[in-house]
Amino acid sequence: MKLKKIGELYKTNLENKFISSKDKDISQLLINLINVSLDYVKSEINPESLHSIYLRGSCLKRDVTDKSISDLDIDVVLHDNSFKYYAMNDGYKEKIIDKMNKLYGFSLYPDVVYYSKSYWSSHIESCIFRFQSKKIEGIEDLSITSLDIDEVILYQQKLMKRVYDQYFSRPWNRNFYSNTLIKRFYRICGGLELLKNGRFSLDIYYCYTALVEKYPQHSDLLQELVRLYLTNCHVFSINPEEYDNLNKFEETMRSILEISRIEWNIIFGFIL
């Protein structure tokens, strides 16, 4: 499988803001897949608690049947502010996948997350999601069309600290590994290279390309790491046979991450 451009590369305008368009139409097939998911959403929550529902991710940019698309990102915002967020019940997810396969011959993993309105409206991570999302149902549209570069920098700072503390601040433990680690590694370290030039993307293609340009001496390993990610992106965890392959990337990943941490401090004044 070849790495493709499935997301958007944003560039700052004269006001140092990234601008997002919400104009893209949603295909009937994608609407059908969304509705399968929303049937279970509405059976899991009190309808009166629903504020709004959003779609985001690669399915907004490419044909939903493209094999590079593996999941369906749906964020459900509730009036209830007694919690931050929680994921849909796994049993419902399995039923959704089964129904999609029966109706359409394929499925997308329903990555459905419920958010409180207060968290969705104010948290820095939700700010990134709101920027990349499109409202598909609800009484009010909380998505946004502009994002200040300082907000992206803060988001990246928090993400780097979280990933470093979870994966790299201790001896390597393959049990911590999921495909999310590779994705976050590229988004953090490649994302820094993009931000240096006033650009922003969560698309692995752009983040990977930026890292290869920065570290040509590691291009073979970075390409192999992408292959590992693409091979396993539809199962959301690494195949056991691949663990030995992952271990050989540890030194390079640690080295690049440490350089990125130092540069964050020098460029943006953050101590990570």
C-alpha positions in Angstrom: 0.0 0.0 0.0 1.3 3.4 -0.9 1.2 6.5 1.3 -1.3 9.0 -0.1 -2.3 12.5 0.6 -5.6 12.0 2.3 -5.7 15.1 4.5 -5.2 18.8 3.9 -2.1 20.9 4.2 -3.0 24.3 5.7 -0.9 27.5 5.3 -1.1 30.6 7.5 -2.6 33.7 6.1 -1.3 37.3 6.8 -2.9 37.1 10.2 -1.1 33.9 11.1 -4.3 31.9 10.9 -5.1 28.6 9.2 -8.4 28.6 7.2 -10.6 25.6 6.7 -13.5 25.2 4.2 -16.6 23.3 5.1 -18.1 23.3 1.6 -17.3 19.8 0.5 -20.4 17.7 -0.3 -21.0 14.3 1.4 -21.7 11.4 -0.9 -24.8 9.3 -0.6 -22.7 6.3 0.3 -21.0 8.2 3.1 -24.4 9.4 4.3 -25.6 5.8 4.5 -22.5 4.7 6.5 -23.0 7.7 8.8 -26.7 6.8 9.3 -25.8 3.2 10.3 -23.5 4.6 13.0 -26.0 7.3 14.1 -28.8 4.7 14.6 -26.7 3.2 17.4 -25.6 6.6 18.7 -29.2 7.5 19.2 -30.0 4.2 20.9 -27.2 4.7 23.3 -28.0 8.3 24.5 -31.0 10.3 25.6 -32.1 12.2 22.5 -32.8 15.3 24.7 -29.1 15.4 25.7 -27.9 15.7 22.1 -26.5 19.0 21.1 -24.8 18.4 17.8 -22.9 15.8 15.7 -19.8 16.2 13.6 -17.9 14.3 10.9 -14.1 14.8 10.5 -11.1 13.0 9.1 -10.1 11.6 5.7 -13.6 10.6 4.7 -14.3 14.3 4.1 -11.4 14.6 1.7 -11.5 11.3 -0.4 -13.9 8.8 -1.8 -15.2 6.7 1.1 -14.3 3.5 -0.8 -10.6 4.4 -1.0 -8.7 1.7 0.8 -6.5 4.4 2.5 -9.5 5.3 4.6 -9.9 3.0 7.6 -12.2 4.8 10.0 -15.2 7.0 10.3 -14.6 9.8 12.8 -17.8 11.0 14.4 -17.9 13.4 17.4 -21.1 13.6 19.3 -21.6 16.7 21.6 -23.9 16.4 24.5 -25.5 19.1 26.7 -24.4 17.2 29.8 -21.2 18.8 31.3 -20.6 16.2 34.0 -17.9 14.4 32.0 -15.2 15.3 29.4 -15.5 12.5 26.8 -15.9 8.8 26.4 -15.9 6.4 23.5 -18.8 4.5 22.1 -19.5 1.0 23.6 -17.3 -1.6 21.7 -20.3 -3.9 21.3 -22.1 -1.2 19.3 -19.0 -0.7 17.2 -19.0 -4.4 16.3 -22.6 -4.3 15.4 -22.1 -1.2 13.2 -19.2 -2.9 11.4 -21.3 -6.0 10.8 -24.3 -4.0 9.5 -22.1 -2.0 7.1 -20.5 -5.1 5.7 -23.9 -6.7 5.2 -25.4 -3.7 3.5 -22.5 -2.3 1.5 -19.9 -5.1 1.3 -17.3 -3.2 3.3 -17.0 -1.2 6.5 -15.2 1.7 8.2 -14.3 1.5 11.8 -16.8 3.7 13.7 -14.6 5.9 15.8 -17.4 7.5 17.7 -16.6 9.7 20.7 -19.0 11.6 23.0 -18.0 15.0 24.3 -19.6 17.3 26.8 -20.4 20.7 25.3 -18.1 22.5 27.7 -15.1 20.3 26.8 -15.8 20.4 23.1 -16.1 24.2 23.1 -13.0 25.0 25.1 -10.3 22.3 25.2 -7.3 22.8 23.0 -7.5 19.3 21.5 -11.2 19.8 20.7 -10.2 23.1 19.0 -8.2 21.1 16.5 -11.2 18.8 15.9 -13.6 21.6 15.6 -11.4 23.1 12.9 -11.4 19.9 10.9 -15.0 18.9 11.4 -18.3 19.4 9.5 -21.6 19.5 11.4 -24.0 16.9 10.2 -26.8 17.2 12.8 -27.8 19.4 15.7 -29.1 22.7 16.9 -25.9 24.7 16.8 -22.7 24.5 14.8 -19.6 24.6 17.0 -17.1 23.9 14.3 -14.7 26.7 13.4 -13.2 27.8 10.1 -10.0 29.5 11.4 -7.3 28.5 13.8 -4.5 30.6 15.1 -1.0 29.2 14.7 -0.4 29.7 18.5 -3.3 27.3 19.2 -1.7 24.6 17.0 1.6 25.1 18.7 0.0 24.6 22.1 -1.8 21.5 20.9 1.4 20.1 19.5 3.2 20.9 22.7 0.7 19.0 24.8 0.6 16.1 22.4 4.4 15.8 22.5 4.5 15.8 26.3 1.8 13.1 26.5 3.5 10.9 23.9 6.9 11.4 25.5 5.7 10.6 29.0 3.7 7.6 27.8 6.2 5.9 25.4 9.7 7.4 25.5 10.4 8.5 29.1 11.0 4.9 30.1 12.7 1.8 28.7 10.9 0.6 25.5 7.9 -1.6 26.2 6.4 -3.1 23.1 3.1 -3.7 25.1 2.6 0.1 25.0 2.7 0.0 21.2 -0.3 0.6 19.0 -0.4 2.0 15.5 -1.3 5.3 17.2 2.3 5.6 18.3 3.6 5.8 14.7 0.9 8.2 13.8 1.6 10.5 16.7 5.4 10.3 16.2 5.0 11.7 12.6 2.4 14.3 13.6 4.6 15.6 16.4 8.0 15.6 14.8 6.9 16.1 11.2 4.4 18.6 12.5 7.1 20.7 14.0 8.9 20.9 10.7 5.7 22.0 9.0 5.0 24.7 11.7 8.5 26.2 11.1 7.3 27.1 7.7 3.8 28.3 8.7 2.1 25.0 7.8 -0.1 22.5 9.6 -1.4 19.1 8.8 -2.4 15.9 10.6 -2.0 14.0 7.3 0.8 11.4 7.8 2.0 12.0 4.2 2.9 15.7 4.8 4.4 14.9 8.2 6.5 12.0 6.8 7.7 14.1 3.8 8.8 16.9 6.2 10.8 14.5 8.3 12.5 12.8 5.4 13.5 16.2 4.1 14.9 17.1 7.6 16.6 13.7 8.2 17.6 12.3 4.8 20.1 10.0 6.6 17.1 8.2 8.2 15.0 8.1 5.0 15.1 4.3 4.7 14.0 3.7 8.3 11.3 6.4 8.1 9.9 4.8 4.9 10.0 1.3 6.5 8.1 2.7 9.6 5.5 4.1 7.3 5.2 0.7 5.6 4.6 -0.9 9.0 1.9 1.7 9.8 0.1 1.2 6.4 0.3 -2.6 6.7 -1.5 -2.5 10.1 -3.7 0.7 9.8 -6.9 -1.3 9.3 -6.4 -3.4 12.4 -5.4 -0.6 14.8 -2.6 -2.6 16.4 0.6 -4.1 15.2 0.7 -7.8 14.2 2.8 -9.8 16.7 5.2 -10.9 14.0 6.0 -7.2 13.4 7.2 -6.4 17.0 10.8 -7.3 16.2 10.7 -4.9 13.2 9.3 -2.1 15.5 12.2 -2.5 18.0 14.8 -1.6 15.4 13.2 1.8 15.0 13.4 2.7 18.7 16.8 4.4 18.5 15.9 6.5 15.5 12.5 7.5 16.9 14.0 8.5 20.2 16.8 10.5 18.6 14.4 12.5 16.3 12.0 13.1 19.2 14.8 14.4 21.5 16.0 16.8 18.8 12.4 18.0 18.3 12.0 18.6 22.0 15.1 20.7 22.1 13.9 22.7 19.0 10.5 23.3 20.5 12.3 24.9 23.5 14.5 27.0 21.3 11.9 28.1 18.7 8.8 28.4 20.8 10.2 28.7 24.3 8.5 25.6 25.7 10.3 23.2 28.1 8.9 19.8 27.3 
